[in-house]
Amino acid sequence: MRGMTGPEIIGLFDKYVMPTYGRYPLVFVRGKGTRVWDADGKEYLDFGGGIAVNVLGHAALASALAKQADILVHCSNLYYTEPQGLLAKKLVELVGVEGKCFFCNSGGEANEALYKLARKFGHDAGKYEVLTFTNSFHGRTLAGISATGQEKVKKGFEPMVDGFRHVPFNDLDAVAAAIGPKTAAILIEPVQGESGITPAKPEFLRGLRKLCDERGLLLMYDEVQCGIGRTGEFCAWRAVAPDVVPDAMSWAKGLAGGFPIGAAWARKPYADLLGPGSHASTFGGTPLACAVALSVIEEIEKENLMANARGLGAHLMAKLRLVPGVTAVRGLGVMIGVDTAMENRPLVNKAAARGLLLVPAGTNTVRFLPPLNITMAEADEAVGRFAEALA
Ligand SMILES: *Cc1c(COP(=O)(O)O)cnc(C)c1O
């Protein structure tokens, strides 16, 4: 912006920004499509996608932003606005199950709406507990770290919010045994993201649905990372087990392609559980955020980007499996986890040095989360740079 050097910008962070992130020593100044440029003018292929956010790549929102910014940016949820109504309709149609949406600004907040929905649902029966899974990730709010099945996010912030217990992922017997008289809901990522890209087994989701039906629990999907077409389906659960319809779901990350927005969806009859005065967000569902989200979804549909994600995701996975040093490749669409013998942070640094941005997950996994509109040439170039980094 002001033409500062990379080290000068890092200096600002050292002095003025809370050190909550372990940042890589890279300073980015601009992007276009799948590429970004750092403060020295070096070009990178961005296969981190802002952590599964930039579904259309960089600098793809300008016209939608400018158009709505000139009409109405914010006016509060005391009133009705067309973009919020149209986005809710679009999302419900994409889910393909009658329901309603609540809008907020992030994934952590979208999950908060699910926890409150579960508590409201179970309240009169004295049920409030939400079962979540080992190695899950549900955000960094206090309830989010309580829901997350990883010790490292909780450490130093105890006591946790009451009413969350973790059970082993893909282990139906363990879930059946864990359900108690206080259990109101089960929350699961259909494809676990932060811990290393692990899809749920279709029969596991089917078993959870059956347990929820038998025991009177809500089945809730956290689609914050895996949703919005990333797996090649708008809803990731349709790529995993298309018949296992949830009762509620959360979205954020890719929903407006980089503009902040989060959303929760609940199907009938749970869609009206959170009544007037029960939940709110000042910025939730502004005309600006909703207009941008609508334009992103329209672009995904118009350009057939979910089919592109399926095709190029399969191509990427096949090529990555051939790279020497790769020990496992997991994923669906363009949500791909690659295991190597190397620790992931040094590998991410080596890839960045060769002009490829990736995101670490777990300990030995790197994530490929490129835009849904990547080309074959970009995919092949990324695999080439990755192979060099790993060599
Ligand atoms: C990123 C993420 C969140 C948290 O989203 P924020 O927007 O950072 O609050 C929640 N759940 C999953 C699965 C995520 O990947």
Ligand as a Chemical Component Dictionary entry (heavy atoms), coordinates in Angstrom:
data_LIG
# 
_chem_comp.id                   LIG 
_chem_comp.type                 NON-POLYMER 
_chem_comp.pdbx_formal_charge   0 
_chem_comp.three_letter_code    LIG 
# 
loop_
_chem_comp_atom.comp_id 
_chem_comp_atom.atom_id 
_chem_comp_atom.alt_atom_id 
_chem_comp_atom.type_symbol 
_chem_comp_atom.charge 
_chem_comp_atom.model_Cartn_x 
_chem_comp_atom.model_Cartn_y 
_chem_comp_atom.model_Cartn_z 
_chem_comp_atom.pdbx_ordinal 
LIG C1 C1 C 0 -11.826 -22.776 10.189 1  
LIG C2 C2 C 0 -12.811 -23.665 10.841 2  
LIG C3 C3 C 0 -13.648 -23.199 11.865 3  
LIG C4 C4 C 0 -13.512 -21.827 12.454 4  
LIG O1 O1 O 0 -13.811 -20.822 11.534 5  
LIG P1 P1 P 0 -13.395 -19.311 11.869 6  
LIG O2 O2 O 0 -13.955 -18.544 10.710 7  
LIG O3 O3 O 0 -11.914 -19.258 11.968 8  
LIG O4 O4 O 0 -14.050 -18.954 13.151 9  
LIG C5 C5 C 0 -14.614 -24.066 12.365 10 
LIG N1 N1 N 0 -14.735 -25.317 11.895 11 
LIG C6 C6 C 0 -13.948 -25.798 10.907 12 
LIG C7 C7 C 0 -14.142 -27.195 10.414 13 
LIG C8 C8 C 0 -12.934 -25.003 10.372 14 
LIG O5 O5 O 0 -12.119 -25.495 9.432  15 
# 
loop_
_chem_comp_bond.comp_id 
_chem_comp_bond.atom_id_1 
_chem_comp_bond.atom_id_2 
_chem_comp_bond.value_order 
_chem_comp_bond.pdbx_ordinal 
LIG C1 C2 SING 1  
LIG C2 C3 SING 2  
LIG C2 C8 DOUB 3  
LIG C3 C4 SING 4  
LIG C3 C5 DOUB 5  
LIG C4 O1 SING 6  
LIG O1 P1 SING 7  
LIG P1 O2 DOUB 8  
LIG P1 O3 SING 9  
LIG P1 O4 SING 10 
LIG C5 N1 SING 11 
LIG N1 C6 DOUB 12 
LIG C6 C7 SING 13 
LIG C6 C8 SING 14 
LIG C8 O5 SING 15 
# 
